Structures are given as structure tokens and as C-alpha cells.
Amino acid sequence: MSAGTPVDRNDIDLAIGTLAAAWNDNMHRIKQLQAALDQRTAADLMALGYSTDEAGLIKSAIAALGKSVDVTRGQLVKNDTEDLTVFPSRVWGLGITRLTG
């Protein structure tokens, strides 16, 4: 007898399908936000109440997220090692830890 909730094919199909769809949706949302933020300067963000450092962080975070989408889609080839989670991890809030290893 096993303990816990049994897992069957439907559970796995639902989990992988849900994650894949969310990943795709988020890649689209990242590119949309990147396009919108590319139209704004740091000064524009500061006029909204962001500090100089916050504006720079936002610009760096969306650039890293956009680059990760481009790499994933094969639109950008990276030959160097770069952790594209450094700046996004500074804006994703409390309770979320970076994947390591």
C-alpha cells in the first residue's frame, strides 16, 4: 500500500500541459512588456516615482527576461555563460527563491 495521493497519466498530462501553456503565455507577456518598456527611458520611469536605481533594475530585469525568451526561441545564440535570473530575481518578490544547480 502506498501513502499519499496516487498519480496517474491524467495527473501528469494536466501538470505538464498547464506548465507548458503558462510558460508560453508568459513568454508572450514578457515580450509585450519589454516592447512597452523599451519605449520608456529611465527618466520616464522616474517620473512615475521610481528612483534611479529602481528604474535601472526594471530595465535590466526586463532585458534579461527578454533575452531568455529569445534564447529559448532560438532567436539568440549565447556562447557564454550568463545567469539570466540575476536581475529578475531582484524584482520577483518575497517567498520565491532562485533555482540553483
Secondary structure, 3 states (H helix, E strand, C coil): CCCCCCCCHHHHHHHHHHHHHHHHHHHHHHHHHHHHHHCCCHHHHHHCCCCHHHHHHHHHHHHHHHHHHHHHCCCCCCCCCCCCCHHHHCCCCCCCCCCCC
